[in-house]
Amino acid sequence: MENRQKILEIRELDISFRTQQGKLNAIRGVNLDLYKGETLAIVGESGSGKSVTARAIIGILAKNSIHNGGTINYYDEEALVSKTPQYVDLMQIEEEDFHKLRGTKISMIFQDPMSSLNPIMKVGTQISEALYLKMGMTKADAKNRALELMKEVGIPEPEKRFFQYPFQFSGGMRQRIVIAIALANDAEILICDEPTTALDVTIQAQILELINRIKKERNLTIIFITHDLGVVANIAERVAVMYAGQIIEIGDVNDIYYDSRHPYTWALLSAMPDLDTDEKLFAIPGTPPDLHFPPAGDAFAPRNQYALQVDFEEEPPMFQVSESHFAKTWLMHEYAPKVVQPIAVTRRNDRHKELIKEKNNGNK
């Protein structure tokens, strides 16, 4: 990673929310780097903090949020906010300055396309609006550019579809429109917040293929948020696993799939459906902790069959596995008992390697 430009750097990010039950500690000391041109996947169960991290990056946190500490440093190469190209802390800049970056440099695709679109506004107008409001285009130029974007994201008959409303589109087509809006101002960072969750499996594959193609064509940097590790292998170069508001393991795709070290990552891999086996699907026992009252030790300890006594008493540090791979588990400590990946994960990995080998041999 040394030769790649770091365009986003999150350090010790801590965010909570005021609720009727008290303060909810949603993000607890997140550290993350994002490099230009990569796709970083953030995976974890619902409530792990994935979407809150993304909303903090793009500056759309709810009004009841509290920024307790930490930074999100974005490299402002074109000096839109700073006077010279330099890192700016997105948690400290004013909304007026954030408006110069949001949509222009950092865009976001949300989970449900229907709730992202105005139901009483024609889709062409919604794409064009982003162009003439942000880029100062004339309405005629904005319309022409919108038609080009609709073609780029695979909307058939864009001249006809331009004048239709969101309810006249299928779920997959609506998501393509949302992607077109996100790309309208040539953003360099695209945050995809579970963009395929509301779609059926075949449409999911098409949207993933579209995102991959657009990334290559535009040299985009992507943060892909999902709870499905099965999706990650086809789209990401690096993976960050989140649990209870913290990143508990991060590494290259191969690190996470074939050499994961955290029991929570093992549990996620074991819970993935697999058509090549008749083994019973693994279910992670228990529920995530109530972050109104964060645990003293490892947050996953009560659900972890490999938990040590220290896991209930003290939070583990982030141990380095390799240059690209880190895991937040006491099992990595030099004095911890040696624990290997569950056999279900090992078998899955072996089958996957065989499939890749057969595919490569077939392509020769």
ABEGO torsion letter per residue (X at the ends): XAABBBABBBBGBBBBBBBAAEBBBABBGBBBBBBBGBBBBBBEBBGAGAAAAAAAAAGABBAABBBAEEBBBBBBAAGAABABBBBBBAAABBAAAAAAABGAABBBBBABAAAABBAABBAAAAAAAAAAAAAGBBAAAAAAAAAAAAAAAGBBGAAAAAABBAAABBAAAAAAAAAAAAAAAGBABBBBBGAAAABBAAAAAAAAAAAAAAAAAAGBBBBBBBABAAAAAAABABBBBBBGGBBABBBBAAAAAAABABAAAAAAAAABBBAABABBBBBBBEBBBBAABBBABBAAAAABAABBAAAAABBBBBBBABAABBBBBAAABAABBBBBBBAAAAAAAAAAAAAAAAAAAAAX
